[in-house]
Amino acid sequence: MLLTMEEVAKRMKVSEPTVRKVIRERGLKVIRFGRQVRVPEKELESWFEQEAVIKDWVYRPENHD
């Protein structure tokens, strides 16, 4: 299923400009039909999973005493 920007924004609980920023800066993949932009539902799910992994990772510097 292909999602509109509005549908993606609702699922992410953010504004449409924020969705566009995520596409531009964070690598969410889209399909373009002329000026229309659609996000494959599977792509959004994969992106959410990847973001969850990144946010779970914690940097722990080694003790260099």
PDBQT receptor file of N, H, CA, C and O in Angstrom, charges set to zero:
ATOM      1  N   MET A   1       0.845  -1.178   0.000  1.00  0.00    +0.000 N 
ATOM      2  CA  MET A   1       0.000   0.000   0.000  1.00  0.00    +0.000 C 
ATOM      3  C   MET A   1       0.890   1.240   0.000  1.00  0.00    +0.000 C 
ATOM      4  O   MET A   1       1.903   1.283   0.698  1.00  0.00    +0.000 OA
ATOM      5  N   LEU A   2       0.514   2.231  -0.772  1.00  0.00    +0.000 N 
ATOM      6  H   LEU A   2      -0.309   2.196  -1.339  1.00  0.00    +0.000 HD
ATOM      7  CA  LEU A   2       1.251   3.488  -0.821  1.00  0.00    +0.000 C 
ATOM      8  C   LEU A   2       0.524   4.526   0.027  1.00  0.00    +0.000 C 
ATOM      9  O   LEU A   2      -0.688   4.705  -0.096  1.00  0.00    +0.000 OA
ATOM     10  N   LEU A   3       1.275   5.204   0.885  1.00  0.00    +0.000 N 
ATOM     11  H   LEU A   3       2.260   5.059   0.984  1.00  0.00    +0.000 HD
ATOM     12  CA  LEU A   3       0.699   6.182   1.802  1.00  0.00    +0.000 C 
ATOM     13  C   LEU A   3       0.966   7.601   1.324  1.00  0.00    +0.000 C 
ATOM     14  O   LEU A   3       2.030   7.894   0.777  1.00  0.00    +0.000 OA
ATOM     15  N   THR A   4      -0.009   8.476   1.535  1.00  0.00    +0.000 N 
ATOM     16  H   THR A   4      -0.873   8.238   1.979  1.00  0.00    +0.000 HD
ATOM     17  CA  THR A   4       0.175   9.891   1.227  1.00  0.00    +0.000 C 
ATOM     18  C   THR A   4       0.997  10.538   2.343  1.00  0.00    +0.000 C 
ATOM     19  O   THR A   4       1.216   9.939   3.396  1.00  0.00    +0.000 OA
ATOM     20  N   MET A   5       1.444  11.758   2.098  1.00  0.00    +0.000 N 
ATOM     21  H   MET A   5       1.266  12.245   1.242  1.00  0.00    +0.000 HD
ATOM     22  CA  MET A   5       2.189  12.486   3.126  1.00  0.00    +0.000 C 
ATOM     23  C   MET A   5       1.320  12.681   4.369  1.00  0.00    +0.000 C 
ATOM     24  O   MET A   5       1.806  12.578   5.495  1.00  0.00    +0.000 OA
ATOM     25  N   GLU A   6       0.046  12.960   4.161  1.00  0.00    +0.000 N 
ATOM     26  H   GLU A   6      -0.349  13.044   3.246  1.00  0.00    +0.000 HD
ATOM     27  CA  GLU A   6      -0.876  13.147   5.278  1.00  0.00    +0.000 C 
ATOM     28  C   GLU A   6      -0.988  11.870   6.111  1.00  0.00    +0.000 C 
ATOM     29  O   GLU A   6      -0.962  11.927   7.341  1.00  0.00    +0.000 OA
ATOM     30  N   GLU A   7      -1.109  10.726   5.451  1.00  0.00    +0.000 N 
ATOM     31  H   GLU A   7      -1.130  10.680   4.452  1.00  0.00    +0.000 HD
ATOM     32  CA  GLU A   7      -1.220   9.450   6.164  1.00  0.00    +0.000 C 
ATOM     33  C   GLU A   7       0.060   9.138   6.936  1.00  0.00    +0.000 C 
ATOM     34  O   GLU A   7       0.007   8.658   8.069  1.00  0.00    +0.000 OA
ATOM     35  N   VAL A   8       1.202   9.412   6.323  1.00  0.00    +0.000 N 
ATOM     36  H   VAL A   8       1.245   9.802   5.403  1.00  0.00    +0.000 HD
ATOM     37  CA  VAL A   8       2.481   9.177   7.003  1.00  0.00    +0.000 C 
ATOM     38  C   VAL A   8       2.588  10.084   8.224  1.00  0.00    +0.000 C 
ATOM     39  O   VAL A   8       2.998   9.638   9.295  1.00  0.00    +0.000 OA
ATOM     40  N   ALA A   9       2.223  11.350   8.069  1.00  0.00    +0.000 N 
ATOM     41  H   ALA A   9       1.890  11.713   7.198  1.00  0.00    +0.000 HD
ATOM     42  CA  ALA A   9       2.283  12.299   9.182  1.00  0.00    +0.000 C 
ATOM     43  C   ALA A   9       1.407  11.832  10.345  1.00  0.00    +0.000 C 
ATOM     44  O   ALA A   9       1.812  11.920  11.504  1.00  0.00    +0.000 OA
ATOM     45  N   LYS A  10       0.221  11.341  10.039  1.00  0.00    +0.000 N 
ATOM     46  H   LYS A  10      -0.108  11.269   9.097  1.00  0.00    +0.000 HD
ATOM     47  CA  LYS A  10      -0.675  10.852  11.096  1.00  0.00    +0.000 C 
ATOM     48  C   LYS A  10      -0.072   9.649  11.810  1.00  0.00    +0.000 C 
ATOM     49  O   LYS A  10      -0.137   9.555  13.035  1.00  0.00    +0.000 OA
ATOM     50  N   ARG A  11       0.514   8.734  11.050  1.00  0.00    +0.000 N 
ATOM     51  H   ARG A  11       0.567   8.811  10.055  1.00  0.00    +0.000 HD
ATOM     52  CA  ARG A  11       1.115   7.541  11.666  1.00  0.00    +0.000 C 
ATOM     53  C   ARG A  11       2.324   7.901  12.521  1.00  0.00    +0.000 C 
ATOM     54  O   ARG A  11       2.561   7.290  13.563  1.00  0.00    +0.000 OA
ATOM     55  N   MET A  12       3.087   8.899  12.073  1.00  0.00    +0.000 N 
ATOM     56  H   MET A  12       2.894   9.395  11.227  1.00  0.00    +0.000 HD
ATOM     57  CA  MET A  12       4.279   9.317  12.812  1.00  0.00    +0.000 C 
ATOM     58  C   MET A  12       3.942  10.309  13.927  1.00  0.00    +0.000 C 
ATOM     59  O   MET A  12       4.773  10.594  14.790  1.00  0.00    +0.000 OA
ATOM     60  N   LYS A  13       2.710  10.833  13.897  1.00  0.00    +0.000 N 
ATOM     61  H   LYS A  13       2.035  10.602  13.197  1.00  0.00    +0.000 HD
ATOM     62  CA  LYS A  13       2.255  11.849  14.855  1.00  0.00    +0.000 C 
ATOM     63  C   LYS A  13       3.124  13.101  14.779  1.00  0.00    +0.000 C 
ATOM     64  O   LYS A  13       3.554  13.653  15.792  1.00  0.00    +0.000 OA
ATOM     65  N   VAL A  14       3.366  13.525  13.543  1.00  0.00    +0.000 N 
ATOM     66  H   VAL A  14       3.017  13.076  12.721  1.00  0.00    +0.000 HD
ATOM     67  CA  VAL A  14       4.132  14.741  13.275  1.00  0.00    +0.000 C 
ATOM     68  C   VAL A  14       3.432  15.503  12.147  1.00  0.00    +0.000 C 
ATOM     69  O   VAL A  14       2.446  15.027  11.583  1.00  0.00    +0.000 OA
ATOM     70  N   SER A  15       3.949  16.683  11.829  1.00  0.00    +0.000 N 
ATOM     71  H   SER A  15       4.750  17.070  12.287  1.00  0.00    +0.000 HD
ATOM     72  CA  SER A  15       3.387  17.476  10.732  1.00  0.00    +0.000 C 
ATOM     73  C   SER A  15       3.922  16.992   9.386  1.00  0.00    +0.000 C 
ATOM     74  O   SER A  15       4.921  16.276   9.323  1.00  0.00    +0.000 OA
ATOM     75  N   GLU A  16       3.247  17.391   8.319  1.00  0.00    +0.000 N 
ATOM     76  H   GLU A  16       2.435  17.973   8.370  1.00  0.00    +0.000 HD
ATOM     77  CA  GLU A  16       3.712  17.038   6.977  1.00  0.00    +0.000 C 
ATOM     78  C   GLU A  16       5.090  17.640   6.672  1.00  0.00    +0.000 C 
ATOM     79  O   GLU A  16       5.913  16.965   6.054  1.00  0.00    +0.000 OA
ATOM     80  N   PRO A  17       5.375  18.895   7.086  1.00  0.00    +0.000 N 
ATOM     81  CA  PRO A  17       6.739  19.407   6.864  1.00  0.00    +0.000 C 
ATOM     82  C   PRO A  17       7.809  18.554   7.564  1.00  0.00    +0.000 C 
ATOM     83  O   PRO A  17       8.919  18.407   7.054  1.00  0.00    +0.000 OA
ATOM     84  N   THR A  18       7.472  18.002   8.718  1.00  0.00    +0.000 N 
ATOM     85  H   THR A  18       6.570  18.122   9.132  1.00  0.00    +0.000 HD
ATOM     86  CA  THR A  18       8.422  17.127   9.412  1.00  0.00    +0.000 C 
ATOM     87  C   THR A  18       8.639  15.844   8.622  1.00  0.00    +0.000 C 
ATOM     88  O   THR A  18       9.759  15.338   8.557  1.00  0.00    +0.000 OA
ATOM     89  N   VAL A  19       7.584  15.316   8.025  1.00  0.00    +0.000 N 
ATOM     90  H   VAL A  19       6.674  15.727   8.077  1.00  0.00    +0.000 HD
ATOM     91  CA  VAL A  19       7.726  14.121   7.179  1.00  0.00    +0.000 C 
ATOM     92  C   VAL A  19       8.660  14.429   6.017  1.00  0.00    +0.000 C 
ATOM     93  O   VAL A  19       9.540  13.629   5.701  1.00  0.00    +0.000 OA
ATOM     94  N   ARG A  20       8.478  15.585   5.377  1.00  0.00    +0.000 N 
ATOM     95  H   ARG A  20       7.763  16.236   5.634  1.00  0.00    +0.000 HD
ATOM     96  CA  ARG A  20       9.358  15.964   4.266  1.00  0.00    +0.000 C 
ATOM     97  C   ARG A  20      10.811  16.075   4.727  1.00  0.00    +0.000 C 
ATOM     98  O   ARG A  20      11.728  15.704   3.994  1.00  0.00    +0.000 OA
ATOM     99  N   LYS A  21      11.019  16.584   5.934  1.00  0.00    +0.000 N 
ATOM    100  H   LYS A  21      10.275  16.886   6.530  1.00  0.00    +0.000 HD
ATOM    101  CA  LYS A  21      12.373  16.693   6.487  1.00  0.00    +0.000 C 
ATOM    102  C   LYS A  21      12.969  15.304   6.721  1.00  0.00    +0.000 C 
ATOM    103  O   LYS A  21      14.146  15.080   6.440  1.00  0.00    +0.000 OA
ATOM    104  N   VAL A  22      12.175  14.387   7.225  1.00  0.00    +0.000 N 
ATOM    105  H   VAL A  22      11.218  14.569   7.453  1.00  0.00    +0.000 HD
ATOM    106  CA  VAL A  22      12.634  13.009   7.442  1.00  0.00    +0.000 C 
ATOM    107  C   VAL A  22      13.025  12.372   6.110  1.00  0.00    +0.000 C 
ATOM    108  O   VAL A  22      14.034  11.673   6.025  1.00  0.00    +0.000 OA
ATOM    109  N   ILE A  23      12.234  12.612   5.083  1.00  0.00    +0.000 N 
ATOM    110  H   ILE A  23      11.414  13.180   5.151  1.00  0.00    +0.000 HD
ATOM    111  CA  ILE A  23      12.545  12.074   3.752  1.00  0.00    +0.000 C 
ATOM    112  C   ILE A  23      13.874  12.639   3.265  1.00  0.00    +0.000 C 
ATOM    113  O   ILE A  23      14.723  11.900   2.766  1.00  0.00    +0.000 OA
ATOM    114  N   ARG A  24      14.052  13.941   3.410  1.00  0.00    +0.000 N 
ATOM    115  H   ARG A  24      13.362  14.541   3.816  1.00  0.00    +0.000 HD
ATOM    116  CA  ARG A  24      15.259  14.621   2.942  1.00  0.00    +0.000 C 
ATOM    117  C   ARG A  24      16.502  14.254   3.752  1.00  0.00    +0.000 C 
ATOM    118  O   ARG A  24      17.560  13.983   3.186  1.00  0.00    +0.000 OA
ATOM    119  N   GLU A  25      16.367  14.248   5.074  1.00  0.00    +0.000 N 
ATOM    120  H   GLU A  25      15.506  14.469   5.534  1.00  0.00    +0.000 HD
ATOM    121  CA  GLU A  25      17.541  14.151   5.939  1.00  0.00    +0.000 C 
ATOM    122  C   GLU A  25      17.777  12.784   6.563  1.00  0.00    +0.000 C 
ATOM    123  O   GLU A  25      18.904  12.478   6.955  1.00  0.00    +0.000 OA
ATOM    124  N   ARG A  26      16.749  11.958   6.667  1.00  0.00    +0.000 N 
ATOM    125  H   ARG A  26      15.834  12.207   6.349  1.00  0.00    +0.000 HD
ATOM    126  CA  ARG A  26      16.905  10.700   7.401  1.00  0.00    +0.000 C 
ATOM    127  C   ARG A  26      16.719   9.473   6.529  1.00  0.00    +0.000 C 
ATOM    128  O   ARG A  26      16.750   8.348   7.028  1.00  0.00    +0.000 OA
ATOM    129  N   GLY A  27      16.526   9.674   5.229  1.00  0.00    +0.000 N 
ATOM    130  H   GLY A  27      16.501  10.587   4.824  1.00  0.00    +0.000 HD
ATOM    131  CA  GLY A  27      16.551   8.545   4.312  1.00  0.00    +0.000 C 
ATOM    132  C   GLY A  27      15.286   7.727   4.161  1.00  0.00    +0.000 C 
ATOM    133  O   GLY A  27      15.346   6.592   3.690  1.00  0.00    +0.000 OA
ATOM    134  N   LEU A  28      14.135   8.273   4.548  1.00  0.00    +0.000 N 
ATOM    135  H   LEU A  28      14.086   9.195   4.931  1.00  0.00    +0.000 HD
ATOM    136  CA  LEU A  28      12.887   7.552   4.299  1.00  0.00    +0.000 C 
ATOM    137  C   LEU A  28      12.659   7.536   2.790  1.00  0.00    +0.000 C 
ATOM    138  O   LEU A  28      12.621   8.589   2.153  1.00  0.00    +0.000 OA
ATOM    139  N   LYS A  29      12.510   6.352   2.227  1.00  0.00    +0.000 N 
ATOM    140  H   LYS A  29      12.541   5.497   2.745  1.00  0.00    +0.000 HD
ATOM    141  CA  LYS A  29      12.382   6.211   0.777  1.00  0.00    +0.000 C 
ATOM    142  C   LYS A  29      10.947   6.451   0.325  1.00  0.00    +0.000 C 
ATOM    143  O   LYS A  29       9.992   6.075   1.004  1.00  0.00    +0.000 OA
ATOM    144  N   VAL A  30      10.817   7.084  -0.835  1.00  0.00    +0.000 N 
ATOM    145  H   VAL A  30      11.593   7.390  -1.387  1.00  0.00    +0.000 HD
ATOM    146  CA  VAL A  30       9.509   7.422  -1.387  1.00  0.00    +0.000 C 
ATOM    147  C   VAL A  30       9.427   7.012  -2.853  1.00  0.00    +0.000 C 
ATOM    148  O   VAL A  30      10.431   6.689  -3.488  1.00  0.00    +0.000 OA
ATOM    149  N   ILE A  31       8.208   7.036  -3.365  1.00  0.00    +0.000 N 
ATOM    150  H   ILE A  31       7.393   7.299  -2.849  1.00  0.00    +0.000 HD
ATOM    151  CA  ILE A  31       7.956   6.855  -4.795  1.00  0.00    +0.000 C 
ATOM    152  C   ILE A  31       7.316   8.149  -5.279  1.00  0.00    +0.000 C 
ATOM    153  O   ILE A  31       6.366   8.645  -4.673  1.00  0.00    +0.000 OA
ATOM    154  N   ARG A  32       7.837   8.688  -6.364  1.00  0.00    +0.000 N 
ATOM    155  H   ARG A  32       8.609   8.285  -6.856  1.00  0.00    +0.000 HD
ATOM    156  CA  ARG A  32       7.308   9.942  -6.908  1.00  0.00    +0.000 C 
ATOM    157  C   ARG A  32       6.547   9.675  -8.201  1.00  0.00    +0.000 C 
ATOM    158  O   ARG A  32       7.000   8.941  -9.079  1.00  0.00    +0.000 OA
ATOM    159  N   PHE A  33       5.374  10.297  -8.287  1.00  0.00    +0.000 N 
ATOM    160  H   PHE A  33       5.006  10.894  -7.574  1.00  0.00    +0.000 HD
ATOM    161  CA  PHE A  33       4.556  10.288  -9.498  1.00  0.00    +0.000 C 
ATOM    162  C   PHE A  33       4.389  11.750  -9.890  1.00  0.00    +0.000 C 
ATOM    163  O   PHE A  33       3.431  12.406  -9.478  1.00  0.00    +0.000 OA
ATOM    164  N   GLY A  34       5.326  12.257 -10.686  1.00  0.00    +0.000 N 
ATOM    165  H   GLY A  34       6.104  11.725 -11.020  1.00  0.00    +0.000 HD
ATOM    166  CA  GLY A  34       5.306  13.685 -10.987  1.00  0.00    +0.000 C 
ATOM    167  C   GLY A  34       5.556  14.450  -9.702  1.00  0.00    +0.000 C 
ATOM    168  O   GLY A  34       6.602  14.291  -9.072  1.00  0.00    +0.000 OA
ATOM    169  N   ARG A  35       4.599  15.282  -9.309  1.00  0.00    +0.000 N 
ATOM    170  H   ARG A  35       3.749  15.411  -9.820  1.00  0.00    +0.000 HD
ATOM    171  CA  ARG A  35       4.746  16.053  -8.066  1.00  0.00    +0.000 C 
ATOM    172  C   ARG A  35       4.208  15.312  -6.849  1.00  0.00    +0.000 C 
ATOM    173  O   ARG A  35       4.434  15.732  -5.713  1.00  0.00    +0.000 OA
ATOM    174  N   GLN A  36       3.505  14.224  -7.080  1.00  0.00    +0.000 N 
ATOM    175  H   GLN A  36       3.322  13.883  -8.002  1.00  0.00    +0.000 HD
ATOM    176  CA  GLN A  36       2.951  13.461  -5.965  1.00  0.00    +0.000 C 
ATOM    177  C   GLN A  36       4.022  12.569  -5.350  1.00  0.00    +0.000 C 
ATOM    178  O   GLN A  36       4.836  11.973  -6.055  1.00  0.00    +0.000 OA
ATOM    179  N   VAL A  37       4.006  12.491  -4.031  1.00  0.00    +0.000 N 
ATOM    180  H   VAL A  37       3.345  12.976  -3.458  1.00  0.00    +0.000 HD
ATOM    181  CA  VAL A  37       4.967  11.664  -3.302  1.00  0.00    +0.000 C 
ATOM    182  C   VAL A  37       4.189  10.649  -2.481  1.00  0.00    +0.000 C 
ATOM    183  O   VAL A  37       3.235  10.998  -1.787  1.00  0.00    +0.000 OA
ATOM    184  N   ARG A  38       4.604   9.393  -2.566  1.00  0.00    +0.000 N 
ATOM    185  H   ARG A  38       5.379   9.109  -3.130  1.00  0.00    +0.000 HD
ATOM    186  CA  ARG A  38       3.974   8.329  -1.787  1.00  0.00    +0.000 C 
ATOM    187  C   ARG A  38       5.061   7.541  -1.070  1.00  0.00    +0.000 C 
ATOM    188  O   ARG A  38       6.170   7.376  -1.578  1.00  0.00    +0.000 OA
ATOM    189  N   VAL A  39       4.720   7.063   0.111  1.00  0.00    +0.000 N 
ATOM    190  H   VAL A  39       3.819   7.198   0.523  1.00  0.00    +0.000 HD
ATOM    191  CA  VAL A  39       5.646   6.251   0.896  1.00  0.00    +0.000 C 
ATOM    192  C   VAL A  39       5.074   4.840   0.962  1.00  0.00    +0.000 C 
ATOM    193  O   VAL A  39       3.955   4.647   1.437  1.00  0.00    +0.000 OA
ATOM    194  N   PRO A  40       5.834   3.848   0.488  1.00  0.00    +0.000 N 
ATOM    195  CA  PRO A  40       5.363   2.466   0.630  1.00  0.00    +0.000 C 
ATOM    196  C   PRO A  40       5.231   2.116   2.119  1.00  0.00    +0.000 C 
ATOM    197  O   PRO A  40       6.123   2.407   2.915  1.00  0.00    +0.000 OA
ATOM    198  N   GLU A  41       4.125   1.498   2.477  1.00  0.00    +0.000 N 
ATOM    199  H   GLU A  41       3.399   1.262   1.831  1.00  0.00    +0.000 HD
ATOM    200  CA  GLU A  41       3.873   1.160   3.881  1.00  0.00    +0.000 C 
ATOM    201  C   GLU A  41       5.009   0.313   4.462  1.00  0.00    +0.000 C 
ATOM    202  O   GLU A  41       5.437   0.544   5.593  1.00  0.00    +0.000 OA
ATOM    203  N   LYS A  42       5.494  -0.662   3.697  1.00  0.00    +0.000 N 
ATOM    204  H   LYS A  42       5.146  -0.849   2.779  1.00  0.00    +0.000 HD
ATOM    205  CA  LYS A  42       6.596  -1.520   4.168  1.00  0.00    +0.000 C 
ATOM    206  C   LYS A  42       7.856  -0.699   4.430  1.00  0.00    +0.000 C 
ATOM    207  O   LYS A  42       8.597  -0.976   5.373  1.00  0.00    +0.000 OA
ATOM    208  N   GLU A  43       8.096   0.309   3.595  1.00  0.00    +0.000 N 
ATOM    209  H   GLU A  43       7.493   0.534   2.829  1.00  0.00    +0.000 HD
ATOM    210  CA  GLU A  43       9.260   1.178   3.764  1.00  0.00    +0.000 C 
ATOM    211  C   GLU A  43       9.157   1.966   5.070  1.00  0.00    +0.000 C 
ATOM    212  O   GLU A  43      10.146   2.124   5.786  1.00  0.00    +0.000 OA
ATOM    213  N   LEU A  44       7.961   2.455   5.370  1.00  0.00    +0.000 N 
ATOM    214  H   LEU A  44       7.158   2.327   4.788  1.00  0.00    +0.000 HD
ATOM    215  CA  LEU A  44       7.755   3.191   6.618  1.00  0.00    +0.000 C 
ATOM    216  C   LEU A  44       7.981   2.276   7.817  1.00  0.00    +0.000 C 
ATOM    217  O   LEU A  44       8.617   2.676   8.791  1.00  0.00    +0.000 OA
ATOM    218  N   GLU A  45       7.466   1.056   7.751  1.00  0.00    +0.000 N 
ATOM    219  H   GLU A  45       6.949   0.731   6.959  1.00  0.00    +0.000 HD
ATOM    220  CA  GLU A  45       7.663   0.094   8.838  1.00  0.00    +0.000 C 
ATOM    221  C   GLU A  45       9.145  -0.212   9.031  1.00  0.00    +0.000 C 
ATOM    222  O   GLU A  45       9.626  -0.253  10.164  1.00  0.00    +0.000 OA
ATOM    223  N   SER A  46       9.866  -0.426   7.943  1.00  0.00    +0.000 N 
ATOM    224  H   SER A  46       9.475  -0.394   7.024  1.00  0.00    +0.000 HD
ATOM    225  CA  SER A  46      11.310  -0.701   8.023  1.00  0.00    +0.000 C 
ATOM    226  C   SER A  46      12.052   0.482   8.611  1.00  0.00    +0.000 C 
ATOM    227  O   SER A  46      12.960   0.312   9.425  1.00  0.00    +0.000 OA
ATOM    228  N   TRP A  47      11.667   1.686   8.199  1.00  0.00    +0.000 N 
ATOM    229  H   TRP A  47      10.930   1.825   7.538  1.00  0.00    +0.000 HD
ATOM    230  CA  TRP A  47      12.313   2.896   8.704  1.00  0.00    +0.000 C 
ATOM    231  C   TRP A  47      12.097   3.015  10.210  1.00  0.00    +0.000 C 
ATOM    232  O   TRP A  47      13.030   3.331  10.947  1.00  0.00    +0.000 OA
ATOM    233  N   PHE A  48      10.859   2.761  10.674  1.00  0.00    +0.000 N 
ATOM    234  H   PHE A  48      10.100   2.505  10.076  1.00  0.00    +0.000 HD
ATOM    235  CA  PHE A  48      10.569   2.803  12.111  1.00  0.00    +0.000 C 
ATOM    236  C   PHE A  48      11.436   1.800  12.871  1.00  0.00    +0.000 C 
ATOM    237  O   PHE A  48      11.984   2.128  13.923  1.00  0.00    +0.000 OA
ATOM    238  N   GLU A  49      11.563   0.588  12.347  1.00  0.00    +0.000 N 
ATOM    239  H   GLU A  49      11.118   0.322  11.492  1.00  0.00    +0.000 HD
ATOM    240  CA  GLU A  49      12.385  -0.436  13.001  1.00  0.00    +0.000 C 
ATOM    241  C   GLU A  49      13.838   0.010  13.090  1.00  0.00    +0.000 C 
ATOM    242  O   GLU A  49      14.470  -0.147  14.135  1.00  0.00    +0.000 OA
ATOM    243  N   GLN A  50      14.372   0.562  12.009  1.00  0.00    +0.000 N 
ATOM    244  H   GLN A  50      13.858   0.689  11.160  1.00  0.00    +0.000 HD
ATOM    245  CA  GLN A  50      15.758   1.029  11.996  1.00  0.00    +0.000 C 
ATOM    246  C   GLN A  50      15.949   2.170  12.992  1.00  0.00    +0.000 C 
ATOM    247  O   GLN A  50      16.947   2.199  13.712  1.00  0.00    +0.000 OA
ATOM    248  N   GLU A  51      15.020   3.095  13.043  1.00  0.00    +0.000 N 
ATOM    249  H   GLU A  51      14.209   3.072  12.459  1.00  0.00    +0.000 HD
ATOM    250  CA  GLU A  51      15.116   4.212  13.983  1.00  0.00    +0.000 C 
ATOM    251  C   GLU A  51      15.071   3.706  15.421  1.00  0.00    +0.000 C 
ATOM    252  O   GLU A  51      15.775   4.237  16.280  1.00  0.00    +0.000 OA
ATOM    253  N   ALA A  52      14.262   2.697  15.696  1.00  0.00    +0.000 N 
ATOM    254  H   ALA A  52      13.690   2.265  14.998  1.00  0.00    +0.000 HD
ATOM    255  CA  ALA A  52      14.187   2.136  17.043  1.00  0.00    +0.000 C 
ATOM    256  C   ALA A  52      15.522   1.528  17.436  1.00  0.00    +0.000 C 
ATOM    257  O   ALA A  52      15.946   1.664  18.584  1.00  0.00    +0.000 OA
ATOM    258  N   VAL A  53      16.188   0.862  16.507  1.00  0.00    +0.000 N 
ATOM    259  H   VAL A  53      15.843   0.752  15.575  1.00  0.00    +0.000 HD
ATOM    260  CA  VAL A  53      17.501   0.274  16.784  1.00  0.00    +0.000 C 
ATOM    261  C   VAL A  53      18.509   1.372  17.081  1.00  0.00    +0.000 C 
ATOM    262  O   VAL A  53      19.286   1.252  18.028  1.00  0.00    +0.000 OA
ATOM    263  N   ILE A  54      18.512   2.433  16.295  1.00  0.00    +0.000 N 
ATOM    264  H   ILE A  54      17.880   2.530  15.525  1.00  0.00    +0.000 HD
ATOM    265  CA  ILE A  54      19.455   3.532  16.502  1.00  0.00    +0.000 C 
ATOM    266  C   ILE A  54      19.217   4.190  17.849  1.00  0.00    +0.000 C 
ATOM    267  O   ILE A  54      20.178   4.488  18.558  1.00  0.00    +0.000 OA
ATOM    268  N   LYS A  55      17.963   4.426  18.224  1.00  0.00    +0.000 N 
ATOM    269  H   LYS A  55      17.182   4.184  17.648  1.00  0.00    +0.000 HD
ATOM    270  CA  LYS A  55      17.666   5.091  19.487  1.00  0.00    +0.000 C 
ATOM    271  C   LYS A  55      17.945   4.189  20.686  1.00  0.00    +0.000 C 
ATOM    272  O   LYS A  55      18.191   4.695  21.781  1.00  0.00    +0.000 OA
ATOM    273  N   ASP A  56      17.913   2.866  20.509  1.00  0.00    +0.000 N 
ATOM    274  H   ASP A  56      17.713   2.455  19.620  1.00  0.00    +0.000 HD
ATOM    275  CA  ASP A  56      18.209   1.930  21.585  1.00  0.00    +0.000 C 
ATOM    276  C   ASP A  56      19.700   1.857  21.894  1.00  0.00    +0.000 C 
ATOM    277  O   ASP A  56      20.095   1.538  23.016  1.00  0.00    +0.000 OA
ATOM    278  N   TRP A  57      20.519   2.152  20.901  1.00  0.00    +0.000 N 
ATOM    279  H   TRP A  57      20.198   2.411  19.990  1.00  0.00    +0.000 HD
ATOM    280  CA  TRP A  57      21.962   2.040  21.049  1.00  0.00    +0.000 C 
ATOM    281  C   TRP A  57      22.456   3.122  21.990  1.00  0.00    +0.000 C 
ATOM    282  O   TRP A  57      22.082   4.286  21.846  1.00  0.00    +0.000 OA
ATOM    283  N   VAL A  58      23.283   2.759  22.940  1.00  0.00    +0.000 N 
ATOM    284  H   VAL A  58      23.587   1.813  23.057  1.00  0.00    +0.000 HD
ATOM    285  CA  VAL A  58      23.822   3.717  23.897  1.00  0.00    +0.000 C 
ATOM    286  C   VAL A  58      25.334   3.678  23.820  1.00  0.00    +0.000 C 
ATOM    287  O   VAL A  58      25.933   2.603  23.856  1.00  0.00    +0.000 OA
ATOM    288  N   TYR A  59      25.951   4.835  23.715  1.00  0.00    +0.000 N 
ATOM    289  H   TYR A  59      25.464   5.708  23.686  1.00  0.00    +0.000 HD
ATOM    290  CA  TYR A  59      27.406   4.928  23.674  1.00  0.00    +0.000 C 
ATOM    291  C   TYR A  59      27.939   4.868  25.097  1.00  0.00    +0.000 C 
ATOM    292  O   TYR A  59      27.548   5.658  25.957  1.00  0.00    +0.000 OA
ATOM    293  N   ARG A  60      28.834   3.920  25.331  1.00  0.00    +0.000 N 
ATOM    294  H   ARG A  60      29.151   3.279  24.632  1.00  0.00    +0.000 HD
ATOM    295  CA  ARG A  60      29.472   3.782  26.639  1.00  0.00    +0.000 C 
ATOM    296  C   ARG A  60      30.981   3.820  26.438  1.00  0.00    +0.000 C 
ATOM    297  O   ARG A  60      31.579   2.824  26.030  1.00  0.00    +0.000 OA
ATOM    298  N   PRO A  61      31.596   4.958  26.722  1.00  0.00    +0.000 N 
ATOM    299  CA  PRO A  61      33.050   5.030  26.526  1.00  0.00    +0.000 C 
ATOM    300  C   PRO A  61      33.771   4.076  27.467  1.00  0.00    +0.000 C 
ATOM    301  O   PRO A  61      33.339   3.847  28.597  1.00  0.00    +0.000 OA
ATOM    302  N   GLU A  62      34.866   3.532  26.984  1.00  0.00    +0.000 N 
ATOM    303  H   GLU A  62      35.217   3.718  26.066  1.00  0.00    +0.000 HD
ATOM    304  CA  GLU A  62      35.670   2.640  27.818  1.00  0.00    +0.000 C 
ATOM    305  C   GLU A  62      36.407   3.453  28.865  1.00  0.00    +0.000 C 
ATOM    306  O   GLU A  62      36.745   4.617  28.650  1.00  0.00    +0.000 OA
ATOM    307  N   ASN A  63      36.643   2.833  29.976  1.00  0.00    +0.000 N 
ATOM    308  H   ASN A  63      36.368   1.888  30.151  1.00  0.00    +0.000 HD
ATOM    309  CA  ASN A  63      37.386   3.483  31.054  1.00  0.00    +0.000 C 
ATOM    310  C   ASN A  63      38.869   3.445  30.707  1.00  0.00    +0.000 C 
ATOM    311  O   ASN A  63      39.434   2.360  30.571  1.00  0.00    +0.000 OA
ATOM    312  N   HIS A  64      39.511   4.593  30.560  1.00  0.00    +0.000 N 
ATOM    313  H   HIS A  64      39.053   5.475  30.670  1.00  0.00    +0.000 HD
ATOM    314  CA  HIS A  64      40.920   4.666  30.169  1.00  0.00    +0.000 C 
ATOM    315  C   HIS A  64      41.822   5.092  31.321  1.00  0.00    +0.000 C 
ATOM    316  O   HIS A  64      42.793   5.814  31.100  1.00  0.00    +0.000 OA
ATOM    317  N   ASP A  65      41.527   4.667  32.532  1.00  0.00    +0.000 N 
ATOM    318  H   ASP A  65      40.738   4.079  32.712  1.00  0.00    +0.000 HD
ATOM    319  CA  ASP A  65      42.367   5.039  33.692  1.00  0.00    +0.000 C 
ATOM    320  C   ASP A  65      43.656   4.295  33.730  1.00  0.00    +0.000 C 
ATOM    321  O   ASP A  65      44.461   4.499  34.638  1.00  0.00    +0.000 OA
TER     322      ASP A  65
